[in-house]
Amino acid sequence: MPFFTDFSRRASVLLAPLALATTLATAQSYPTRPIEWVVPYPAGGGSDVVARSLTEAMGKALGQSVIINNKPGAATNIGADYVAHAKPDGYTVLTGDTATLAANPALYSKLNYSAEKDLTPIGLLARFPMILVVNPAVPVKNLTEFLDWAKAQKAGVNYATPGAGSPHHLATELFRGKTGLNLVQVPYRGAAPAVQDVAGGQVPFMFVDTASGMGFMNAGRLRAIGIASPKRVKNFETIPTLDEQGLKGFEAYAWQGLTAPTGTPPEVIAKLNKALVDALNSTPVKARFQVLGLEPTPSTPAQMATYAKAEREKWADVIRSSGIKLD
């Protein structure tokens, strides 16, 4: 018996460098085929726009195509579960956003994956402040008028979101908590249909992200009331902040990061992070983001992990105080 134990130990010692060499060789040759980037929202929304703005630059840097696969539904859990259980080889990545990484752990009693344990950060992508917008038929032009109008609606006021637990939903719950308004959520499957229904008059207002709402605001189909950032945003300077209109300290961003299944080799994560950071710092991407009111947020994986933890704690408090549960 000691012979076999000793033999196994020696074999492990001899094979360890071989395994390490194989891992390094795999990482050095990576990628050898297209990379699937899962966006857990429908095409046309802010998350989709961000991902598609980055794929060309990242693909050139990596020498392989980066292909978007939209997997919407269940407050991002369908896409997140798909990637969390994918092979950890760097060929399947996920847009992990406020919902996936910060809100859902508090919104759901049980998930088929753990945002902290099953998804590993690659790097932050961008963040964009939320804008309180109304259908132009709503007779308000600033926050004071909006509050007076909403309080006069005895049955409460409906508002659209891209889905329960989305950053847009949480921003509105934070707003409801600070204003005491009677607000009723109308959840959609993604930002695009939600914005379209507010623009069409089916729902009177929502908090929209800059990327999803910009075209509608420019066309006069949505009226901006205030932006949820500490200061006015470049290219949206005409929109006053909610803070300067009296809602002191009100701040709500949608943010996104790129993640991979836990167990993805560190060398592969490093390659993806470099391609991502270089893309975010490129002139075409920065110009595109600026037009959309997006703030590029290049980071290391560790910085993203720290940011996600802080956001998870912030929104867990909002969720608990609002009594929101999605299961």
C-alpha positions in Angstrom: 0.0 0.0 0.0 2.8 2.5 0.8 4.3 1.7 -2.6 1.1 2.8 -4.4 0.7 5.9 -2.2 4.3 6.9 -2.9 3.8 6.1 -6.6 0.7 8.2 -6.8 2.4 11.1 -5.0 5.4 11.0 -7.4 3.1 10.8 -10.4 1.2 13.8 -9.2 4.5 15.7 -8.8 5.6 14.7 -12.3 2.3 15.4 -14.0 1.7 18.9 -12.4 4.2 20.7 -14.6 2.7 19.0 -17.6 -0.8 20.1 -16.6 0.5 23.7 -16.1 2.2 23.6 -19.4 -1.0 22.5 -21.1 -3.0 25.3 -19.5 -0.4 27.9 -20.5 -0.3 26.6 -24.0 -4.1 26.7 -24.2 -4.1 30.3 -22.9 -1.4 31.4 -25.3 -3.3 30.0 -28.3 -6.6 31.4 -27.1 -8.9 32.2 -28.9 -9.0 29.7 -31.8 -12.7 30.1 -32.6 -15.4 32.8 -32.2 -16.4 33.9 -28.8 -20.1 34.0 -27.7 -21.1 37.1 -25.8 -24.5 36.6 -24.1 -26.6 39.7 -23.5 -29.5 38.8 -21.2 -31.8 41.4 -22.7 -33.5 41.7 -26.1 -31.7 43.4 -29.0 -32.1 47.2 -29.1 -31.8 48.0 -25.4 -28.9 49.7 -23.7 -27.0 46.5 -22.8 -27.2 45.3 -26.4 -25.9 48.7 -27.7 -23.0 48.6 -25.3 -22.0 45.0 -26.3 -22.3 45.7 -30.0 -20.2 48.8 -29.7 -17.3 46.8 -28.3 -17.4 43.5 -30.3 -15.6 44.8 -33.4 -12.6 46.3 -31.6 -12.4 43.3 -29.2 -12.6 40.9 -32.1 -9.7 42.5 -33.9 -7.6 42.5 -30.8 -8.3 38.8 -30.1 -8.1 37.7 -33.8 -11.6 36.1 -33.6 -15.2 37.2 -34.1 -17.1 38.1 -31.0 -20.8 37.2 -31.6 -23.7 38.6 -29.6 -26.3 36.1 -28.5 -29.4 37.8 -26.9 -31.0 35.6 -24.2 -33.6 37.8 -22.5 -36.0 36.8 -19.7 -36.4 36.2 -16.0 -34.7 39.5 -15.0 -31.4 38.3 -16.7 -31.5 34.9 -15.0 -31.9 32.9 -18.2 -28.8 34.3 -19.8 -26.8 34.3 -16.5 -27.7 30.7 -15.7 -26.6 29.7 -19.3 -23.2 31.3 -18.9 -22.7 30.3 -15.3 -22.9 26.7 -16.3 -21.0 27.0 -19.6 -17.6 25.4 -20.1 -15.1 27.8 -18.4 -12.8 28.1 -21.4 -13.3 31.7 -22.4 -15.6 31.1 -25.3 -18.8 32.1 -23.5 -19.0 35.4 -21.7 -21.9 37.4 -20.2 -22.9 41.0 -19.8 -23.4 41.0 -16.0 -25.2 44.2 -15.0 -26.9 45.8 -11.9 -29.6 43.2 -12.1 -27.5 40.1 -12.4 -24.7 41.0 -10.1 -26.2 43.4 -7.6 -30.0 43.0 -7.3 -31.0 39.4 -8.1 -29.2 37.9 -5.1 -31.6 39.9 -2.9 -34.6 39.7 -5.2 -34.7 35.9 -5.4 -34.8 33.4 -2.5 -33.2 30.7 -4.8 -31.3 30.9 -8.0 -29.8 28.2 -10.2 -26.5 30.0 -10.1 -24.6 32.2 -7.7 -23.6 35.6 -9.0 -20.6 35.7 -6.6 -19.5 32.1 -7.0 -20.3 31.0 -10.5 -19.4 34.1 -12.5 -16.0 35.7 -12.4 -15.3 39.3 -13.4 -13.4 40.2 -16.6 -13.9 44.0 -16.3 -16.4 46.8 -16.1 -17.9 48.1 -19.3 -19.9 51.3 -18.8 -22.4 53.0 -16.6 -25.2 55.4 -17.6 -27.4 57.5 -15.4 -31.2 57.0 -15.4 -33.4 59.8 -16.8 -37.0 60.4 -15.5 -39.0 60.7 -18.7 -42.7 61.1 -19.5 -44.9 60.8 -22.5 -45.2 64.3 -24.0 -49.0 64.3 -23.3 -48.3 64.3 -19.6 -48.7 68.0 -18.6 -45.4 68.4 -16.7 -42.0 69.9 -17.5 -40.0 69.7 -14.3 -39.7 67.6 -11.1 -42.0 69.9 -9.1 -44.8 69.7 -11.7 -44.3 65.9 -12.0 -44.7 65.4 -8.2 -47.8 67.6 -8.1 -49.3 65.7 -11.1 -48.5 62.3 -9.7 -49.9 63.1 -6.3 -53.2 64.2 -7.9 -53.6 60.7 -9.5 -55.7 59.1 -6.8 -55.4 55.6 -8.2 -51.6 55.9 -8.5 -49.4 56.1 -11.5 -48.2 53.3 -13.7 -44.6 53.2 -14.8 -42.7 51.0 -17.3 -39.6 49.0 -16.7 -37.5 46.6 -18.8 -38.4 44.0 -16.2 -38.9 43.4 -12.5 -35.6 43.8 -10.7 -34.0 45.8 -13.6 -31.9 48.9 -12.8 -34.8 50.9 -14.1 -37.2 49.3 -11.6 -34.8 49.7 -8.7 -34.2 53.4 -9.6 -38.0 54.0 -9.6 -38.3 52.2 -6.2 -35.6 54.4 -4.8 -37.5 57.4 -6.3 -40.8 56.2 -4.8 -39.2 55.8 -1.4 -37.8 59.3 -1.4 -41.0 61.0 -2.8 -43.8 58.9 -1.2 -45.6 58.6 -4.5 -48.1 55.8 -5.2 -46.4 54.1 -8.2 -47.3 50.8 -9.9 -44.8 48.9 -12.0 -45.6 47.7 -15.6 -42.8 45.3 -16.4 -41.7 44.5 -20.0 -39.3 42.1 -21.6 -36.5 44.6 -22.2 -35.9 48.3 -22.4 -36.9 48.7 -26.1 -40.6 47.6 -25.7 -40.9 49.6 -22.4 -39.6 52.8 -24.0 -41.8 52.3 -27.0 -45.0 52.0 -24.9 -44.1 55.2 -22.9 -43.5 57.0 -26.2 -46.8 55.6 -27.5 -48.7 56.8 -24.4 -49.7 53.3 -23.1 -47.7 54.1 -19.9 -47.1 57.7 -18.7 -43.5 57.5 -17.4 -40.4 55.6 -16.6 -36.7 55.9 -15.7 -34.9 55.2 -18.9 -31.2 54.7 -19.5 -29.5 57.2 -21.7 -28.7 54.7 -24.5 -32.3 53.4 -24.8 -34.0 56.7 -24.5 -31.7 59.1 -26.5 -33.4 58.6 -29.9 -36.9 59.0 -28.5 -35.9 62.2 -26.6 -34.2 63.7 -29.6 -37.3 62.9 -31.7 -39.6 64.6 -29.2 -41.4 61.3 -28.3 -40.2 61.5 -24.7 -39.9 64.5 -22.5 -37.0 64.4 -20.0 -37.8 65.7 -16.5 -34.5 65.1 -14.7 -31.3 63.0 -14.7 -30.3 60.8 -11.8 -26.6 61.8 -11.6 -24.6 64.2 -9.3 -24.0 66.6 -12.2 -25.3 67.2 -15.7 -24.1 64.7 -18.3 -22.2 65.6 -21.5 -24.5 65.6 -24.5 -27.5 65.8 -22.2 -26.6 69.1 -20.6 -30.1 70.5 -21.1 -31.5 68.0 -18.7 -31.2 69.2 -15.1 -30.3 66.7 -12.4 -33.0 65.6 -10.0 -30.6 66.7 -7.3 -30.6 70.3 -8.4 -34.4 70.2 -8.6 -34.7 69.4 -5.0 -34.3 65.6 -4.7 -31.0 65.8 -2.9 -28.5 63.0 -3.2 -30.6 61.0 -5.7 -28.3 59.0 -7.8 -29.1 55.9 -9.9 -27.0 54.3 -12.6 -27.4 51.3 -14.8 -23.9 49.6 -15.0 -22.5 46.6 -16.8 -19.5 44.4 -16.6 -18.2 41.5 -18.6 -18.1 38.1 -16.8 -17.1 34.5 -17.5 -17.9 31.2 -15.9 -15.8 30.7 -12.7 -12.9 28.4 -13.5 -11.9 30.2 -16.7 -8.1 30.2 -16.7 -6.6 33.5 -15.3 -4.5 33.9 -18.5 -7.6 33.8 -20.6 -9.3 36.3 -18.3 -6.3 38.6 -18.6 -6.4 38.4 -22.4 -10.1 39.2 -22.4 -9.6 42.1 -20.0 -6.8 43.6 -22.1 -8.9 43.4 -25.3 -11.8 45.0 -23.4 -9.8 47.8 -21.8 -8.2 48.6 -25.1 -11.6 48.7 -26.8 -13.0 51.0 -24.1 -10.1 53.4 -24.5 -10.3 53.4 -28.3 -11.4 56.7 -30.0 -14.4 55.2 -31.9 -15.8 53.5 -28.8 -15.3 56.6 -26.6 -17.0 58.7 -29.3 -19.9 56.3 -29.6 -20.4 56.1 -25.8 -20.2 59.9 -25.4 -23.1 60.3 -28.0 -25.1 57.9 -25.9 -24.4 59.5 -22.6 -22.4 56.4 -21.5 -19.4 56.6 -19.2 -16.8 54.0 -20.1 -15.5 52.3 -17.0 -12.3 50.3 -17.9 -11.2 48.3 -14.9 -9.3 45.3 -13.7 -11.2 42.2 -12.7 -10.5 42.9 -9.0 -11.8 46.5 -9.3 -15.0 45.1 -10.9 -15.5 42.7 -8.0 -15.1 45.5 -5.5 -17.6 47.7 -7.4 -20.2 44.9 -7.7 -20.0 44.1 -4.0 -20.7 47.8 -3.1 -23.6 47.9 -5.5 -25.0 44.6 -4.2 -25.1 46.1 -0.7 -26.7 49.4 -1.8 -29.5 47.8 -3.8 -30.1 45.1 -1.2 -31.1 47.8 1.2 -33.5 49.3 -1.4 -35.0 45.9 -2.1 -35.5 45.1 1.6 -37.1 48.4 2.4 -39.4 48.1 -0.6 -40.4 44.5 0.2 -39.7 43.4 -3.4 -39.5 39.6 -4.0 -39.6 38.0 -7.4 -40.2 34.4 -6.4 
